[in-house]
Amino acid sequence: MLLGLLLARAGVQVLVLEKHADFLRDFRGDTVHPSTLEIMAELGLLEEFLRRPHQQLRQLSGRIAGEVLHLADFSHLPAPARFIALMPQWEFLDFLAEQARRYPSFELRMQAEVVGLLWNRGEVSGVRVQTPEGMLEVQSDLLVGADGRSSLVREQAGLSVRDLGAPIDVLWMQVSRRPSDGTQLFGYVESGHVLVLLDRGDYWQCAFVIPKGQFESLQAEPIRSLHRQIVAIAPFLSDRMAELTSWQEVKLLSVRVDRLRQWCRPGLLCIGDAAHAMSPVGGVGINLAIQDAVAAANLLVGQLRQGAPALDELRRVQRRRELPTRLVQSAQLAVQNRFLGPALGGTASVPALARLLNRFPVLRRVPARLIGLGVRREHVSAAIARPAESTATAR
């Protein structure tokens, strides 16, 4: 959606296909980091964006093995917004769609599910799309696969995936938030249990981490068993566990960490989770995908104004974004394998680095910068920051 907005601003004809009728699906990435807020500022949209419902997270704190620790402080970042905005993803997507529709070269089609690729002499030339009116064929100069970790586009394109492994899964659910809760800690880690709470105003979005592949065995027990595990780590939630009446209200995120060896082939480029599925650790996935979108727009807009980008131009996007992807995934794997995995196995302990961050506040600026701004953060080019006056023919 963001890539569509950026290209439409530059006068490139864009069609965004969304298989659902709306964006109202919960438990998607909704931690909007300062790097993404900076992109909104560069587009002149930050003030309007922040009018959407959101909460602001200015530091990361948690309780690990019974100790309250302060781990990151975003208040010193060199960025227009020095906080993480906790915003439901449907609000974010709706905002981007609203902005993009201002440009005549942008089109969004809902209830349009991509079911196959079109080929011409070995090159991707478009997609087959199932709609309520029937099957359509859409021709394109460039197809961008942004269809997530279970990407049909990358599968049908035959792009090779490197699976990096993940020892965890995440159960998502929500319970009501009360004024008396105040500002609670972001994360709770005790031996055998890991819980993350996201403040969504009138409710908590809860991420309960479990060992990989154990959801079915958990479901064999009454839902009260999940209640007990959550209350064991966050006792203040005990008076509202009855709100979770069945396992139907608990959604599984099967965690995967992988990346494509090649993000493109002639006529096709994958970005975001379609190119590199991220762990939920750090909540960076959506923000890394947005950085991909900005880089793709900056590097390809000139070519797209003329027609189909050459394969070498598509490869430039991967070369630009692969290092940040590898570094973030390496950090996520280290947290998963060295901390979360053992904690779920019953050996939660406070890492020495966490104690250091807690003792010296100035050091909290380092993880804040890495989480909030990332590595090699992207900026909107002048060609895109200033909307085009006319519409080009590329699509």
N, C-alpha and C positions, 0 to 999 in steps of 0.2 A: 504494500500500500504506500509506504514512504517512497520507494523507488518510483512508483507511478506518479506520485505528486511531484517529485523532483524533475522527472523527465517532462511531464506536462508543463511545468513552469518554463522549461527550456524550449518548448514548442514541438516536442516529439509526440506523435500520436500513440496513446497508450490504452490498452484494454486490460483491466484487472478482472480476473475470474475468481469468484468465491462460490463454493459448492452449497453453502448453507443459505437460508433465507434471511438470516440476521447474524449479528456478531455476539449474541447473548449466550455465550458458553463460559462457565466459570472455570476456575482452576487453570487458567493460562497465565503465562508470564505477565506480571503487572508491577514489577519493580523497575521504574523508569529512572535510570541513573543520571547523574549530572552530565555525562557525555551526551546523552540523548537530549536532555534539556538544553544543552548548548546548541545542538542542531536546531531546535525549535527557535532559539534566540537568533541564530544566524539567518533564519527564514523570516524573522520578524513576527513570530507566532507565539512566543513564550508566554506573554501576558494573557493572551486569549486561551492558550492551552491550560494554564493553571487555574482558569475559571471552572474547568471541569472538576467533578468531585474527586478529591484525592486527600491523602494524608502525607505528612512530611516526616521523613526519618533522617535526623541530623547526626546520629551516632549509632553505632552497632554495639550492643552490650548483650551479654548472655550469662547464664549460670552453668558452670561446668564443674561436675563433681562437688556440688554444694557451694562453690565460690562464685560470687558475682564479679564479672570481669568486663571492663570497658576496652573494646578492641579497635575501633575505628572512629575517627572524628572528621566529618565532612566540612566543618565550618571554616576551614582554612584553604579550601580548594581554589585554585585560580580559574573559576568558572562563574557564569552568570547566576547559576542556582546551586547553592552549596548544601544540597540535601538529595535524598532519594525520594521521588514521588511515588507513593503507593496508589496506583490508579488502575481500576479494572480495565482489562485489555479491550473490552467492548467500547469503553469510553475513548480510549486511545485510537482505535480503528475508526470509530465513528467520526472523531475529530479530523483525522487525516483524510477520510473520504469527503467530509464537508469542505475542507480546504481544496482538495483536488478538483472537485466538481466546479470550482470557479473558472477552470481553464477549459476552453472548448476542445482541446486535444485529449482530454481525459474521459474515459468511460469505465464505469464499474458495473459489472453484470452479476447479480446475485442468482442463487439456485442454478449455477452453471458449473457442473463438475467435469473436470478433465478426466477422460477415460482412456485416452491413447494419444500417441504422437503421430504427426504427419511427417513423411520423409520425401525428399526429392534428391535422387542421386547420392544417397548416403548422408545427406545433411538434414537436420531437423528443420522443417519448414512450417510448423504450426501444430495445432492440437485438434483432437476430436472432443467435443463437449456435449454432455448430456444436459438438456434443459427441460422444463415442463412442456415446452412446445415441441420437443423432439431433439434429434441429434443434429449438431452443427459442426462444420469444419471451419476453423479459424486459421488463416494464413498469417505468418509473421516473419519479419526480418530477423527478430530475435525473440526466442522464448526464454523467459526467466523462471526457473523452477524455485519457488519459495513455498513449497507445500510440506515443509516440516520433516521431522525425523523419519516418518514413514512414507517419504516422497515417492509417489508413483512415477513422477517425471524422471528422477534419477534411476529408478529401477528399469523403466522401459528404454531409457537411453543406454543402458548397459554400462553405467559408470561404476567402477570398482570402489568398494567401501572397505576401509580399514577399521575394524572393531577394536576399540581400546579397552573395553571391559568396564563393568560397574558392579560393585558388591552390594548395592542398595537399590531399593525401590521406595516410592513415596506415596503415602495415602493422604489424599486431600479431603477436607471436610470443612464445615463451618459451624460455629456456635456463637450465640449472642454475646455481644460486648456490652458491659454495663459501665455507667459513669464511675462507679466505685472501683473499677479495675485500674483506673489511672493509666499511666504510661508503663506498660509491662516490659519486661525484657524481650529481646528479639528471639533468642534461642535458649533452649534448655537441653543440657546433655548430662545424663546420669548413666550409671552402668546399666546397659541393656536398653536404654531409651534415648531417642533424640526427637525433639519437637521444636518447630519453628512457628511463630505466630506473626501474622501480618494484620495490622490494624486497618480494617475496612469501615471505620466509622461506627456503625451499629452492630457489627459482628467481627469476630476473629476468623480469618482464613487460616486454617491449621494445616501444617505439613508434618505428618508423623512418619518418620523414617523407619523402615523395616529392612531386614536382610533380604537380599535378592531372592525372588521366587517364593516367598513365604505367605503371600496374600491368600492363597487358597486354603492353606492350613489355618490361618487366622479366621477365615470366614466359616470354618467348620465349628467354631465356638460361638456362643451367643454374643451379641453386640456388647453386652455388659463387660465382656473381657477386654474389649478395646477401651471402654470407659475407665476401667481400673488402671490400665496402663497409662492413660493420659493423666489421670488424677495423681498417679504416683509421681509424676514429674512436674505437674502444674496444679497443685492442690486448689488454687483459687477458682478453677473451672468446675469443681465438683458439683456445684449447685445447678449446673446447666447441662450436664452430660445426658440427661433424659431427652434432650432435644434431638440427639442422634438415636432414632428409634429402630433403625435397621441398617444392614450393610449396604442397602441400595443408596444410602446417603453418603457413602464413602467411595471416592473415585481413586483408581489406581493410576499412578504415573510410573510406567515401566522405564526406569532410567537407562539410558544408553549414552555412551560417549563414543563417537566415531567420526570419521571424516573421509571425504572422497580423496582418492589419489589424484584425480583430475576433476576439476570443477566444471569443465566445459567440453563441448565438442562443437563442430560447426553448426551454427544456428541456435545453440543452447548454452545457457549459463545457470548454474545453481548457486544460491546464496542462502545465508541463514542456516537453520537446522537441516535443510535439504543438502547443504554442503558439509556441515559439521554439527552433528547432534551434540548438545552440551549437557552436562550435568546441571541439576538445579543449584549446586553449591555456588554461593555468591550471588545468585539471581542475575547472572550476567548474560544469559542466552539472548534475550530480546535485544539487549543493547549491542551485543556483538553483531547480531543480524542487521541492526540499523546502521552500524558502521560499514558493513558489507554494502548496504544499499547506497550509502553516500559515496563510497569509493567507486562502485559500479557506475553511478550517475556521472561522477566527475570524469572518469576515464573513458566512458563510452558515448557521452552526449554528442561530441563532435561527429563521430562515425555514424551515429543513429540519425543525425540530421541529413546525412547523405544516403543512407540505406543500411544494408546488413553489415555489421562489424565483422572484420576478419578474425580468424581464429586466434591469431597472435594478440589482437586487442583484447579478446576475452581472457586469454591467459594472463594478461597484465593484472586483471582483478584478483586472480588467485595469488599471483606473486606479491601483490600489495597486502593481501589480507591473511595469507597463510601463517606468517610469523606470529601475529597476535593470536590467531586461533591455536597454534601449537603451544604457545606459552600459557594461555588460559587453561587449555585442556590439561596440560602437565600439572598446573597448580591444583586443578580440581581433582585429578587422579591422586595427587599426594594427600589431599584432605580426605578423600574417600577411603583410600587404602591404609593410611597411617593413623587416621583419627576416627572417622565415623565407623569404619568396619570393626576395629577393636572395641569401640564404645558399645556398639550393638552386641558384641560378644561378651560384654560384661566387664570390660577393663577400662572404664572411663577415667581419665586423669587429666590434669591441667598441663598443657604443653608449656615448655619453658618460654617459648616465644610469647604465648598469651600472658604469662606472668610479667614479662618484660614490658609489653604494651600497657598492661594495667598499671604498672609502677611508674612509667615515664610517659605522661600525656603527649609530649611532643612527638613521640614515636608513632602515635596513632594516626598521624597524618600520612604515613607511608602506605598502610593498607587502604586508607580512605582514597588515596590517589589511584592505587592499583585497581580497586573495586569501582570507584566512581568515574574515573576517566579512562582507565584501561591503558593498553599499550598501542602506540602509533594511532592516536585518535584522529578521526577524519573531520575535515571542515568543508562546508558547502562552498563550491567554487563560485567565483563571481558570475560566471555565465549562467548559473542556476539561481543564485541569490537574487539576481535581477530578472524577473519574469520576461519571457520573450513576447514580442509584439505580434508575431504571426505564428501560424501552425505549420510545421514541416510535414513531410509525407511519410517518414519512416514510422514503423509500428512495431 
